[in-house]
């Protein structure tokens, strides 16, 4: 292998990472970002130069320590984390939800690093949250319809018996006025639940 061929391969592989349609971030064992691709710039709003040197933890929007600890443990064990969902804070302060795979690798200088390959799932996450709200509202609507139906079941006999009382002629003047008030209230409730 000639030096020229090795450099050409290096440029080729760097171009693949640079142009990838997923966020690619490479971190050192200390958790500091060493490299990021264009998609990372696009999603997070930082330049590659601004991302370089930042700690992974400083970008995490949902810093519970738990995720960061697992990432460090993965590095120590030279393992892999797949399909991890986490949130990053973009330069403009917005939260970007990522679905990522993390893997450890050793660079040509023998240094341990972690590479993250992430999809921006912010829009999907927002749609899921909206769908959950819609489902909750639908449940409330079904509950309200059920309550209305049950109320109608109680109102029908009330209207019927009040009507029979009024037509019977057996009520005093005061009883007739009371029956009219009852009928007015029942009709008002019936309109309310329709």
CNS distance restraints for C-alpha pairs under 8 A (distance, minus, plus):
assign (resid   1 and name CA) (resid   5 and name CA) 6.41 0.50 0.50
assign (resid   1 and name CA) (resid   6 and name CA) 6.82 0.50 0.50
assign (resid   2 and name CA) (resid   6 and name CA) 6.37 0.50 0.50
assign (resid   3 and name CA) (resid   7 and name CA) 6.15 0.50 0.50
assign (resid   4 and name CA) (resid   8 and name CA) 6.17 0.50 0.50
assign (resid   5 and name CA) (resid   9 and name CA) 6.22 0.50 0.50
assign (resid   6 and name CA) (resid  10 and name CA) 6.15 0.50 0.50
assign (resid   7 and name CA) (resid  11 and name CA) 6.17 0.50 0.50
assign (resid   8 and name CA) (resid  12 and name CA) 6.13 0.50 0.50
assign (resid   9 and name CA) (resid  13 and name CA) 6.18 0.50 0.50
assign (resid  10 and name CA) (resid  14 and name CA) 6.09 0.50 0.50
assign (resid  11 and name CA) (resid  15 and name CA) 6.09 0.50 0.50
assign (resid  12 and name CA) (resid  16 and name CA) 6.45 0.50 0.50
assign (resid  13 and name CA) (resid  17 and name CA) 6.47 0.50 0.50
assign (resid  14 and name CA) (resid  18 and name CA) 5.97 0.50 0.50
assign (resid  15 and name CA) (resid  19 and name CA) 5.93 0.50 0.50
assign (resid  16 and name CA) (resid  20 and name CA) 5.95 0.50 0.50
assign (resid  17 and name CA) (resid  24 and name CA) 7.02 0.50 0.50
assign (resid  17 and name CA) (resid  37 and name CA) 6.41 0.50 0.50
assign (resid  18 and name CA) (resid  36 and name CA) 7.82 0.50 0.50
assign (resid  18 and name CA) (resid  37 and name CA) 4.61 0.50 0.50
assign (resid  18 and name CA) (resid  38 and name CA) 5.72 0.50 0.50
assign (resid  18 and name CA) (resid  39 and name CA) 7.78 0.50 0.50
assign (resid  19 and name CA) (resid  37 and name CA) 7.15 0.50 0.50
assign (resid  19 and name CA) (resid  38 and name CA) 6.57 0.50 0.50
assign (resid  19 and name CA) (resid  39 and name CA) 7.51 0.50 0.50
assign (resid  20 and name CA) (resid  24 and name CA) 7.70 0.50 0.50
assign (resid  20 and name CA) (resid  37 and name CA) 7.54 0.50 0.50
assign (resid  20 and name CA) (resid  38 and name CA) 7.85 0.50 0.50
assign (resid  20 and name CA) (resid  39 and name CA) 7.03 0.50 0.50
assign (resid  21 and name CA) (resid  39 and name CA) 6.20 0.50 0.50
assign (resid  22 and name CA) (resid  39 and name CA) 6.10 0.50 0.50
assign (resid  22 and name CA) (resid  40 and name CA) 7.76 0.50 0.50
assign (resid  22 and name CA) (resid 117 and name CA) 6.41 0.50 0.50
assign (resid  22 and name CA) (resid 118 and name CA) 5.60 0.50 0.50
assign (resid  22 and name CA) (resid 119 and name CA) 5.35 0.50 0.50
assign (resid  22 and name CA) (resid 120 and name CA) 7.55 0.50 0.50
assign (resid  23 and name CA) (resid  36 and name CA) 7.62 0.50 0.50
assign (resid  23 and name CA) (resid  37 and name CA) 6.60 0.50 0.50
assign (resid  23 and name CA) (resid  38 and name CA) 7.72 0.50 0.50
assign (resid  23 and name CA) (resid  39 and name CA) 5.06 0.50 0.50
assign (resid  23 and name CA) (resid  40 and name CA) 4.72 0.50 0.50
assign (resid  23 and name CA) (resid  43 and name CA) 7.78 0.50 0.50
assign (resid  23 and name CA) (resid 116 and name CA) 7.61 0.50 0.50
assign (resid  23 and name CA) (resid 117 and name CA) 5.70 0.50 0.50
assign (resid  23 and name CA) (resid 118 and name CA) 4.89 0.50 0.50
assign (resid  23 and name CA) (resid 119 and name CA) 6.27 0.50 0.50
assign (resid  23 and name CA) (resid 120 and name CA) 7.54 0.50 0.50
assign (resid  24 and name CA) (resid  36 and name CA) 5.66 0.50 0.50
assign (resid  24 and name CA) (resid  37 and name CA) 5.58 0.50 0.50
assign (resid  24 and name CA) (resid  39 and name CA) 7.37 0.50 0.50
assign (resid  24 and name CA) (resid  40 and name CA) 6.45 0.50 0.50
assign (resid  24 and name CA) (resid 115 and name CA) 7.04 0.50 0.50
assign (resid  24 and name CA) (resid 116 and name CA) 5.53 0.50 0.50
assign (resid  24 and name CA) (resid 117 and name CA) 4.78 0.50 0.50
assign (resid  24 and name CA) (resid 118 and name CA) 6.45 0.50 0.50
assign (resid  25 and name CA) (resid  33 and name CA) 6.84 0.50 0.50
assign (resid  25 and name CA) (resid  34 and name CA) 7.65 0.50 0.50
assign (resid  25 and name CA) (resid  35 and name CA) 5.75 0.50 0.50
assign (resid  25 and name CA) (resid  36 and name CA) 4.45 0.50 0.50
assign (resid  25 and name CA) (resid  37 and name CA) 6.81 0.50 0.50
assign (resid  25 and name CA) (resid  40 and name CA) 7.32 0.50 0.50
assign (resid  25 and name CA) (resid 115 and name CA) 5.75 0.50 0.50
assign (resid  25 and name CA) (resid 116 and name CA) 5.12 0.50 0.50
assign (resid  25 and name CA) (resid 117 and name CA) 6.85 0.50 0.50
assign (resid  26 and name CA) (resid  33 and name CA) 5.85 0.50 0.50
assign (resid  26 and name CA) (resid  34 and name CA) 5.56 0.50 0.50
assign (resid  26 and name CA) (resid  35 and name CA) 5.06 0.50 0.50
assign (resid  26 and name CA) (resid  36 and name CA) 6.37 0.50 0.50
assign (resid  26 and name CA) (resid 113 and name CA) 6.86 0.50 0.50
assign (resid  26 and name CA) (resid 114 and name CA) 5.68 0.50 0.50
assign (resid  26 and name CA) (resid 115 and name CA) 4.38 0.50 0.50
assign (resid  26 and name CA) (resid 116 and name CA) 6.27 0.50 0.50
assign (resid  27 and name CA) (resid  31 and name CA) 5.57 0.50 0.50
assign (resid  27 and name CA) (resid  32 and name CA) 5.30 0.50 0.50
assign (resid  27 and name CA) (resid  33 and name CA) 4.28 0.50 0.50
assign (resid  27 and name CA) (resid  34 and name CA) 5.26 0.50 0.50
assign (resid  27 and name CA) (resid  35 and name CA) 7.06 0.50 0.50
assign (resid  27 and name CA) (resid  56 and name CA) 7.66 0.50 0.50
assign (resid  27 and name CA) (resid 113 and name CA) 5.58 0.50 0.50
assign (resid  27 and name CA) (resid 114 and name CA) 5.14 0.50 0.50
assign (resid  27 and name CA) (resid 115 and name CA) 6.31 0.50 0.50
assign (resid  28 and name CA) (resid  32 and name CA) 5.54 0.50 0.50
assign (resid  28 and name CA) (resid  33 and name CA) 6.44 0.50 0.50
assign (resid  28 and name CA) (resid  34 and name CA) 6.41 0.50 0.50
assign (resid  28 and name CA) (resid 111 and name CA) 7.87 0.50 0.50
assign (resid  28 and name CA) (resid 112 and name CA) 6.60 0.50 0.50
assign (resid  28 and name CA) (resid 113 and name CA) 4.52 0.50 0.50
assign (resid  28 and name CA) (resid 114 and name CA) 6.37 0.50 0.50
assign (resid  29 and name CA) (resid  72 and name CA) 7.65 0.50 0.50
assign (resid  29 and name CA) (resid  75 and name CA) 6.78 0.50 0.50
assign (resid  29 and name CA) (resid 111 and name CA) 7.93 0.50 0.50
assign (resid  29 and name CA) (resid 112 and name CA) 5.81 0.50 0.50
assign (resid  29 and name CA) (resid 113 and name CA) 5.41 0.50 0.50
assign (resid  29 and name CA) (resid 114 and name CA) 7.19 0.50 0.50
assign (resid  31 and name CA) (resid  55 and name CA) 5.45 0.50 0.50
assign (resid  31 and name CA) (resid  56 and name CA) 5.57 0.50 0.50
assign (resid  31 and name CA) (resid  57 and name CA) 7.50 0.50 0.50
assign (resid  31 and name CA) (resid  72 and name CA) 7.62 0.50 0.50
assign (resid  32 and name CA) (resid  52 and name CA) 7.40 0.50 0.50
assign (resid  32 and name CA) (resid  53 and name CA) 5.23 0.50 0.50
assign (resid  32 and name CA) (resid  54 and name CA) 5.38 0.50 0.50
assign (resid  32 and name CA) (resid  55 and name CA) 4.17 0.50 0.50
assign (resid  32 and name CA) (resid  56 and name CA) 5.96 0.50 0.50
assign (resid  33 and name CA) (resid  51 and name CA) 6.47 0.50 0.50
assign (resid  33 and name CA) (resid  52 and name CA) 5.05 0.50 0.50
assign (resid  33 and name CA) (resid  53 and name CA) 5.16 0.50 0.50
assign (resid  33 and name CA) (resid  54 and name CA) 5.58 0.50 0.50
assign (resid  33 and name CA) (resid  55 and name CA) 6.05 0.50 0.50
assign (resid  33 and name CA) (resid  56 and name CA) 6.58 0.50 0.50
assign (resid  34 and name CA) (resid  51 and name CA) 7.97 0.50 0.50
assign (resid  34 and name CA) (resid  52 and name CA) 5.14 0.50 0.50
assign (resid  34 and name CA) (resid  53 and name CA) 6.26 0.50 0.50
assign (resid  35 and name CA) (resid  48 and name CA) 7.01 0.50 0.50
assign (resid  35 and name CA) (resid  51 and name CA) 7.57 0.50 0.50
assign (resid  35 and name CA) (resid  52 and name CA) 5.98 0.50 0.50
assign (resid  36 and name CA) (resid  40 and name CA) 6.00 0.50 0.50
assign (resid  36 and name CA) (resid  41 and name CA) 7.46 0.50 0.50
assign (resid  36 and name CA) (resid  48 and name CA) 5.76 0.50 0.50
assign (resid  36 and name CA) (resid  51 and name CA) 7.04 0.50 0.50
assign (resid  36 and name CA) (resid  52 and name CA) 7.46 0.50 0.50
assign (resid  37 and name CA) (resid  41 and name CA) 6.67 0.50 0.50
assign (resid  37 and name CA) (resid  48 and name CA) 6.97 0.50 0.50
assign (resid  38 and name CA) (resid  42 and name CA) 6.15 0.50 0.50
assign (resid  38 and name CA) (resid  48 and name CA) 7.53 0.50 0.50
assign (resid  39 and name CA) (resid  43 and name CA) 6.06 0.50 0.50
assign (resid  40 and name CA) (resid  44 and name CA) 5.82 0.50 0.50
assign (resid  40 and name CA) (resid  45 and name CA) 7.75 0.50 0.50
assign (resid  40 and name CA) (resid  46 and name CA) 7.81 0.50 0.50
assign (resid  40 and name CA) (resid  48 and name CA) 7.97 0.50 0.50
assign (resid  41 and name CA) (resid  45 and name CA) 5.20 0.50 0.50
assign (resid  41 and name CA) (resid  46 and name CA) 5.12 0.50 0.50
assign (resid  41 and name CA) (resid  47 and name CA) 5.35 0.50 0.50
assign (resid  41 and name CA) (resid  48 and name CA) 6.32 0.50 0.50
assign (resid  42 and name CA) (resid  46 and name CA) 7.61 0.50 0.50
assign (resid  43 and name CA) (resid  90 and name CA) 7.41 0.50 0.50
assign (resid  43 and name CA) (resid  96 and name CA) 7.59 0.50 0.50
assign (resid  43 and name CA) (resid 120 and name CA) 7.46 0.50 0.50
assign (resid  44 and name CA) (resid  88 and name CA) 7.92 0.50 0.50
assign (resid  44 and name CA) (resid  89 and name CA) 7.35 0.50 0.50
assign (resid  44 and name CA) (resid  90 and name CA) 4.36 0.50 0.50
assign (resid  44 and name CA) (resid  91 and name CA) 6.01 0.50 0.50
assign (resid  44 and name CA) (resid  96 and name CA) 7.56 0.50 0.50
assign (resid  45 and name CA) (resid  90 and name CA) 6.11 0.50 0.50
assign (resid  45 and name CA) (resid  91 and name CA) 5.32 0.50 0.50
assign (resid  45 and name CA) (resid  92 and name CA) 7.19 0.50 0.50
assign (resid  46 and name CA) (resid  50 and name CA) 5.81 0.50 0.50
assign (resid  46 and name CA) (resid  51 and name CA) 6.19 0.50 0.50
assign (resid  46 and name CA) (resid  90 and name CA) 7.64 0.50 0.50
assign (resid  46 and name CA) (resid  91 and name CA) 6.11 0.50 0.50
assign (resid  47 and name CA) (resid  51 and name CA) 6.29 0.50 0.50
assign (resid  48 and name CA) (resid  52 and name CA) 6.17 0.50 0.50
assign (resid  50 and name CA) (resid  54 and name CA) 7.51 0.50 0.50
assign (resid  54 and name CA) (resid  58 and name CA) 6.81 0.50 0.50
assign (resid  54 and name CA) (resid  59 and name CA) 7.84 0.50 0.50
assign (resid  55 and name CA) (resid  59 and name CA) 7.04 0.50 0.50
assign (resid  56 and name CA) (resid  60 and name CA) 6.63 0.50 0.50
assign (resid  56 and name CA) (resid  68 and name CA) 7.93 0.50 0.50
assign (resid  57 and name CA) (resid  63 and name CA) 7.06 0.50 0.50
assign (resid  57 and name CA) (resid  68 and name CA) 6.53 0.50 0.50
assign (resid  59 and name CA) (resid  88 and name CA) 5.28 0.50 0.50
assign (resid  59 and name CA) (resid  89 and name CA) 5.28 0.50 0.50
assign (resid  59 and name CA) (resid  90 and name CA) 7.41 0.50 0.50
assign (resid  60 and name CA) (resid  86 and name CA) 7.65 0.50 0.50
assign (resid  60 and name CA) (resid  87 and name CA) 5.91 0.50 0.50
assign (resid  60 and name CA) (resid  88 and name CA) 4.48 0.50 0.50
assign (resid  60 and name CA) (resid  89 and name CA) 5.95 0.50 0.50
assign (resid  61 and name CA) (resid  87 and name CA) 5.20 0.50 0.50
assign (resid  61 and name CA) (resid  88 and name CA) 4.82 0.50 0.50
assign (resid  61 and name CA) (resid  89 and name CA) 4.93 0.50 0.50
assign (resid  61 and name CA) (resid  95 and name CA) 6.60 0.50 0.50
assign (resid  62 and name CA) (resid  86 and name CA) 7.18 0.50 0.50
assign (resid  62 and name CA) (resid  87 and name CA) 5.91 0.50 0.50
assign (resid  62 and name CA) (resid  88 and name CA) 7.48 0.50 0.50
assign (resid  63 and name CA) (resid  67 and name CA) 7.42 0.50 0.50
assign (resid  63 and name CA) (resid  68 and name CA) 7.70 0.50 0.50
assign (resid  64 and name CA) (resid  68 and name CA) 7.88 0.50 0.50
assign (resid  65 and name CA) (resid  69 and name CA) 5.90 0.50 0.50
assign (resid  66 and name CA) (resid  70 and name CA) 6.23 0.50 0.50
assign (resid  67 and name CA) (resid  71 and name CA) 6.24 0.50 0.50
assign (resid  68 and name CA) (resid  72 and name CA) 6.26 0.50 0.50
assign (resid  69 and name CA) (resid  73 and name CA) 6.10 0.50 0.50
assign (resid  70 and name CA) (resid  74 and name CA) 6.00 0.50 0.50
assign (resid  71 and name CA) (resid  75 and name CA) 6.32 0.50 0.50
assign (resid  71 and name CA) (resid  81 and name CA) 7.91 0.50 0.50
assign (resid  72 and name CA) (resid  76 and name CA) 6.25 0.50 0.50
assign (resid  73 and name CA) (resid  77 and name CA) 6.08 0.50 0.50
assign (resid  74 and name CA) (resid  78 and name CA) 5.71 0.50 0.50
assign (resid  74 and name CA) (resid  79 and name CA) 4.90 0.50 0.50
assign (resid  74 and name CA) (resid  80 and name CA) 6.18 0.50 0.50
assign (resid  74 and name CA) (resid  81 and name CA) 7.22 0.50 0.50
assign (resid  74 and name CA) (resid 103 and name CA) 7.95 0.50 0.50
assign (resid  74 and name CA) (resid 104 and name CA) 7.48 0.50 0.50
assign (resid  75 and name CA) (resid  79 and name CA) 6.37 0.50 0.50
assign (resid  75 and name CA) (resid 104 and name CA) 5.93 0.50 0.50
assign (resid  75 and name CA) (resid 112 and name CA) 7.53 0.50 0.50
assign (resid  75 and name CA) (resid 113 and name CA) 7.30 0.50 0.50
assign (resid  75 and name CA) (resid 114 and name CA) 6.66 0.50 0.50
assign (resid  78 and name CA) (resid 103 and name CA) 7.68 0.50 0.50
assign (resid  78 and name CA) (resid 104 and name CA) 5.33 0.50 0.50
assign (resid  78 and name CA) (resid 105 and name CA) 7.48 0.50 0.50
assign (resid  79 and name CA) (resid 103 and name CA) 6.33 0.50 0.50
assign (resid  79 and name CA) (resid 104 and name CA) 6.05 0.50 0.50
assign (resid  80 and name CA) (resid 101 and name CA) 7.43 0.50 0.50
assign (resid  80 and name CA) (resid 102 and name CA) 5.56 0.50 0.50
assign (resid  80 and name CA) (resid 103 and name CA) 4.45 0.50 0.50
assign (resid  80 and name CA) (resid 104 and name CA) 6.49 0.50 0.50
assign (resid  81 and name CA) (resid 101 and name CA) 5.61 0.50 0.50
assign (resid  81 and name CA) (resid 102 and name CA) 5.00 0.50 0.50
assign (resid  81 and name CA) (resid 103 and name CA) 6.48 0.50 0.50
assign (resid  82 and name CA) (resid 100 and name CA) 6.51 0.50 0.50
assign (resid  82 and name CA) (resid 101 and name CA) 4.32 0.50 0.50
assign (resid  82 and name CA) (resid 102 and name CA) 6.33 0.50 0.50
assign (resid  83 and name CA) (resid  99 and name CA) 5.75 0.50 0.50
assign (resid  83 and name CA) (resid 100 and name CA) 5.26 0.50 0.50
assign (resid  83 and name CA) (resid 101 and name CA) 5.49 0.50 0.50
assign (resid  84 and name CA) (resid  98 and name CA) 7.88 0.50 0.50
assign (resid  84 and name CA) (resid  99 and name CA) 5.48 0.50 0.50
assign (resid  84 and name CA) (resid 100 and name CA) 5.20 0.50 0.50
assign (resid  84 and name CA) (resid 101 and name CA) 6.42 0.50 0.50
assign (resid  85 and name CA) (resid  97 and name CA) 7.03 0.50 0.50
assign (resid  85 and name CA) (resid  98 and name CA) 5.58 0.50 0.50
assign (resid  85 and name CA) (resid  99 and name CA) 4.50 0.50 0.50
assign (resid  85 and name CA) (resid 100 and name CA) 6.44 0.50 0.50
assign (resid  86 and name CA) (resid  97 and name CA) 5.82 0.50 0.50
assign (resid  86 and name CA) (resid  98 and name CA) 5.42 0.50 0.50
assign (resid  86 and name CA) (resid  99 and name CA) 6.65 0.50 0.50
assign (resid  86 and name CA) (resid 100 and name CA) 7.98 0.50 0.50
assign (resid  87 and name CA) (resid  95 and name CA) 6.21 0.50 0.50
assign (resid  87 and name CA) (resid  96 and name CA) 5.51 0.50 0.50
assign (resid  87 and name CA) (resid  97 and name CA) 4.39 0.50 0.50
assign (resid  87 and name CA) (resid  98 and name CA) 5.91 0.50 0.50
assign (resid  88 and name CA) (resid  95 and name CA) 5.74 0.50 0.50
assign (resid  88 and name CA) (resid  96 and name CA) 5.21 0.50 0.50
assign (resid  88 and name CA) (resid  97 and name CA) 6.37 0.50 0.50
assign (resid  88 and name CA) (resid  98 and name CA) 7.30 0.50 0.50
assign (resid  89 and name CA) (resid  93 and name CA) 5.80 0.50 0.50
assign (resid  89 and name CA) (resid  94 and name CA) 5.86 0.50 0.50
assign (resid  89 and name CA) (resid  95 and name CA) 4.80 0.50 0.50
assign (resid  89 and name CA) (resid  96 and name CA) 6.27 0.50 0.50
assign (resid  90 and name CA) (resid  94 and name CA) 5.40 0.50 0.50
assign (resid  90 and name CA) (resid  95 and name CA) 6.14 0.50 0.50
assign (resid  90 and name CA) (resid  96 and name CA) 6.67 0.50 0.50
assign (resid  95 and name CA) (resid 122 and name CA) 7.92 0.50 0.50
assign (resid  96 and name CA) (resid 120 and name CA) 6.83 0.50 0.50
assign (resid  96 and name CA) (resid 121 and name CA) 7.55 0.50 0.50
assign (resid  96 and name CA) (resid 122 and name CA) 5.43 0.50 0.50
assign (resid  97 and name CA) (resid 120 and name CA) 5.97 0.50 0.50
assign (resid  97 and name CA) (resid 121 and name CA) 5.38 0.50 0.50
assign (resid  97 and name CA) (resid 122 and name CA) 4.63 0.50 0.50
assign (resid  97 and name CA) (resid 125 and name CA) 7.31 0.50 0.50
assign (resid  98 and name CA) (resid 118 and name CA) 5.87 0.50 0.50
assign (resid  98 and name CA) (resid 119 and name CA) 5.51 0.50 0.50
assign (resid  98 and name CA) (resid 120 and name CA) 4.79 0.50 0.50
assign (resid  98 and name CA) (resid 121 and name CA) 5.46 0.50 0.50
assign (resid  98 and name CA) (resid 122 and name CA) 7.00 0.50 0.50
assign (resid  99 and name CA) (resid 118 and name CA) 5.38 0.50 0.50
assign (resid  99 and name CA) (resid 119 and name CA) 5.22 0.50 0.50
assign (resid  99 and name CA) (resid 120 and name CA) 6.65 0.50 0.50
assign (resid  99 and name CA) (resid 121 and name CA) 6.50 0.50 0.50
assign (resid 100 and name CA) (resid 116 and name CA) 6.43 0.50 0.50
assign (resid 100 and name CA) (resid 117 and name CA) 5.44 0.50 0.50
assign (resid 100 and name CA) (resid 118 and name CA) 3.99 0.50 0.50
assign (resid 100 and name CA) (resid 119 and name CA) 6.27 0.50 0.50
assign (resid 101 and name CA) (resid 116 and name CA) 5.74 0.50 0.50
assign (resid 101 and name CA) (resid 117 and name CA) 5.37 0.50 0.50
assign (resid 101 and name CA) (resid 118 and name CA) 6.41 0.50 0.50
assign (resid 102 and name CA) (resid 114 and name CA) 6.57 0.50 0.50
assign (resid 102 and name CA) (resid 115 and name CA) 5.62 0.50 0.50
assign (resid 102 and name CA) (resid 116 and name CA) 4.50 0.50 0.50
assign (resid 102 and name CA) (resid 117 and name CA) 6.51 0.50 0.50
assign (resid 103 and name CA) (resid 114 and name CA) 5.54 0.50 0.50
assign (resid 103 and name CA) (resid 115 and name CA) 5.46 0.50 0.50
assign (resid 103 and name CA) (resid 116 and name CA) 6.70 0.50 0.50
assign (resid 104 and name CA) (resid 112 and name CA) 7.03 0.50 0.50
assign (resid 104 and name CA) (resid 113 and name CA) 5.69 0.50 0.50
assign (resid 104 and name CA) (resid 114 and name CA) 4.37 0.50 0.50
assign (resid 104 and name CA) (resid 115 and name CA) 6.31 0.50 0.50
assign (resid 105 and name CA) (resid 112 and name CA) 5.95 0.50 0.50
assign (resid 105 and name CA) (resid 113 and name CA) 5.34 0.50 0.50
assign (resid 105 and name CA) (resid 114 and name CA) 6.01 0.50 0.50
assign (resid 105 and name CA) (resid 115 and name CA) 7.31 0.50 0.50
assign (resid 106 and name CA) (resid 110 and name CA) 5.54 0.50 0.50
assign (resid 106 and name CA) (resid 111 and name CA) 5.36 0.50 0.50
assign (resid 106 and name CA) (resid 112 and name CA) 4.62 0.50 0.50
assign (resid 106 and name CA) (resid 113 and name CA) 5.91 0.50 0.50
assign (resid 107 and name CA) (resid 111 and name CA) 5.43 0.50 0.50
assign (resid 107 and name CA) (resid 112 and name CA) 6.59 0.50 0.50
assign (resid 107 and name CA) (resid 113 and name CA) 6.96 0.50 0.50
assign (resid 121 and name CA) (resid 125 and name CA) 6.04 0.50 0.50
assign (resid 122 and name CA) (resid 126 and name CA) 6.25 0.50 0.50
assign (resid 123 and name CA) (resid 127 and name CA) 6.21 0.50 0.50
assign (resid 124 and name CA) (resid 128 and name CA) 6.19 0.50 0.50
assign (resid 125 and name CA) (resid 129 and name CA) 6.28 0.50 0.50
assign (resid 126 and name CA) (resid 130 and name CA) 6.24 0.50 0.50
assign (resid 127 and name CA) (resid 131 and name CA) 6.06 0.50 0.50
assign (resid 128 and name CA) (resid 132 and name CA) 6.21 0.50 0.50
assign (resid 129 and name CA) (resid 133 and name CA) 6.37 0.50 0.50
assign (resid 130 and name CA) (resid 134 and name CA) 6.19 0.50 0.50
assign (resid 131 and name CA) (resid 135 and name CA) 6.15 0.50 0.50
assign (resid 132 and name CA) (resid 136 and name CA) 6.25 0.50 0.50
assign (resid 133 and name CA) (resid 137 and name CA) 6.19 0.50 0.50
assign (resid 134 and name CA) (resid 138 and name CA) 6.09 0.50 0.50
assign (resid 135 and name CA) (resid 139 and name CA) 6.21 0.50 0.50
assign (resid 136 and name CA) (resid 140 and name CA) 6.30 0.50 0.50
assign (resid 137 and name CA) (resid 141 and name CA) 6.11 0.50 0.50
assign (resid 138 and name CA) (resid 142 and name CA) 6.16 0.50 0.50
assign (resid 139 and name CA) (resid 143 and name CA) 6.16 0.50 0.50
assign (resid 140 and name CA) (resid 144 and name CA) 6.13 0.50 0.50
assign (resid 141 and name CA) (resid 145 and name CA) 6.13 0.50 0.50
assign (resid 142 and name CA) (resid 146 and name CA) 6.17 0.50 0.50
assign (resid 143 and name CA) (resid 147 and name CA) 6.24 0.50 0.50
assign (resid 144 and name CA) (resid 148 and name CA) 6.11 0.50 0.50
assign (resid 145 and name CA) (resid 149 and name CA) 6.14 0.50 0.50
assign (resid 146 and name CA) (resid 150 and name CA) 6.26 0.50 0.50
assign (resid 147 and name CA) (resid 151 and name CA) 6.14 0.50 0.50
assign (resid 148 and name CA) (resid 152 and name CA) 6.23 0.50 0.50
assign (resid 148 and name CA) (resid 193 and name CA) 5.10 0.50 0.50
assign (resid 148 and name CA) (resid 194 and name CA) 7.33 0.50 0.50
assign (resid 149 and name CA) (resid 153 and name CA) 6.42 0.50 0.50
assign (resid 149 and name CA) (resid 193 and name CA) 7.76 0.50 0.50
assign (resid 150 and name CA) (resid 154 and name CA) 6.67 0.50 0.50
assign (resid 151 and name CA) (resid 155 and name CA) 6.15 0.50 0.50
assign (resid 151 and name CA) (resid 193 and name CA) 7.48 0.50 0.50
assign (resid 152 and name CA) (resid 156 and name CA) 6.13 0.50 0.50
assign (resid 152 and name CA) (resid 190 and name CA) 6.60 0.50 0.50
assign (resid 152 and name CA) (resid 193 and name CA) 7.35 0.50 0.50
assign (resid 153 and name CA) (resid 157 and name CA) 7.55 0.50 0.50
assign (resid 154 and name CA) (resid 158 and name CA) 6.69 0.50 0.50
assign (resid 155 and name CA) (resid 159 and name CA) 6.11 0.50 0.50
assign (resid 155 and name CA) (resid 186 and name CA) 6.36 0.50 0.50
assign (resid 155 and name CA) (resid 189 and name CA) 7.92 0.50 0.50
assign (resid 155 and name CA) (resid 190 and name CA) 6.93 0.50 0.50
assign (resid 156 and name CA) (resid 160 and name CA) 6.17 0.50 0.50
assign (resid 157 and name CA) (resid 161 and name CA) 5.97 0.50 0.50
assign (resid 158 and name CA) (resid 162 and name CA) 6.01 0.50 0.50
assign (resid 158 and name CA) (resid 186 and name CA) 7.29 0.50 0.50
assign (resid 159 and name CA) (resid 163 and name CA) 5.99 0.50 0.50
assign (resid 159 and name CA) (resid 183 and name CA) 6.27 0.50 0.50
assign (resid 159 and name CA) (resid 186 and name CA) 6.63 0.50 0.50
assign (resid 159 and name CA) (resid 187 and name CA) 7.82 0.50 0.50
assign (resid 160 and name CA) (resid 164 and name CA) 6.22 0.50 0.50
assign (resid 161 and name CA) (resid 165 and name CA) 6.13 0.50 0.50
assign (resid 162 and name CA) (resid 166 and name CA) 6.25 0.50 0.50
assign (resid 162 and name CA) (resid 179 and name CA) 6.11 0.50 0.50
assign (resid 162 and name CA) (resid 182 and name CA) 7.35 0.50 0.50
assign (resid 162 and name CA) (resid 183 and name CA) 6.50 0.50 0.50
assign (resid 163 and name CA) (resid 167 and name CA) 6.23 0.50 0.50
assign (resid 163 and name CA) (resid 183 and name CA) 7.68 0.50 0.50
assign (resid 164 and name CA) (resid 168 and name CA) 5.98 0.50 0.50
assign (resid 165 and name CA) (resid 169 and name CA) 7.22 0.50 0.50
assign (resid 165 and name CA) (resid 170 and name CA) 7.26 0.50 0.50
assign (resid 165 and name CA) (resid 171 and name CA) 7.16 0.50 0.50
assign (resid 165 and name CA) (resid 179 and name CA) 7.53 0.50 0.50
assign (resid 166 and name CA) (resid 170 and name CA) 7.88 0.50 0.50
assign (resid 166 and name CA) (resid 171 and name CA) 7.07 0.50 0.50
assign (resid 166 and name CA) (resid 176 and name CA) 6.38 0.50 0.50
assign (resid 166 and name CA) (resid 179 and name CA) 6.70 0.50 0.50
assign (resid 166 and name CA) (resid 180 and name CA) 8.00 0.50 0.50
assign (resid 171 and name CA) (resid 175 and name CA) 5.16 0.50 0.50
assign (resid 171 and name CA) (resid 176 and name CA) 5.61 0.50 0.50
assign (resid 172 and name CA) (resid 176 and name CA) 6.02 0.50 0.50
assign (resid 173 and name CA) (resid 177 and name CA) 6.37 0.50 0.50
assign (resid 174 and name CA) (resid 178 and name CA) 6.23 0.50 0.50
assign (resid 175 and name CA) (resid 179 and name CA) 6.07 0.50 0.50
assign (resid 176 and name CA) (resid 180 and name CA) 6.23 0.50 0.50
assign (resid 177 and name CA) (resid 181 and name CA) 6.28 0.50 0.50
assign (resid 178 and name CA) (resid 182 and name CA) 6.17 0.50 0.50
assign (resid 179 and name CA) (resid 183 and name CA) 6.07 0.50 0.50
assign (resid 180 and name CA) (resid 184 and name CA) 6.05 0.50 0.50
assign (resid 181 and name CA) (resid 185 and name CA) 6.14 0.50 0.50
assign (resid 182 and name CA) (resid 186 and name CA) 6.11 0.50 0.50
assign (resid 183 and name CA) (resid 187 and name CA) 6.04 0.50 0.50
assign (resid 184 and name CA) (resid 188 and name CA) 6.10 0.50 0.50
assign (resid 185 and name CA) (resid 189 and name CA) 6.23 0.50 0.50
assign (resid 186 and name CA) (resid 190 and name CA) 6.10 0.50 0.50
assign (resid 187 and name CA) (resid 191 and name CA) 6.23 0.50 0.50
assign (resid 188 and name CA) (resid 192 and name CA) 6.25 0.50 0.50
assign (resid 189 and name CA) (resid 193 and name CA) 6.34 0.50 0.50
assign (resid 190 and name CA) (resid 194 and name CA) 6.36 0.50 0.50
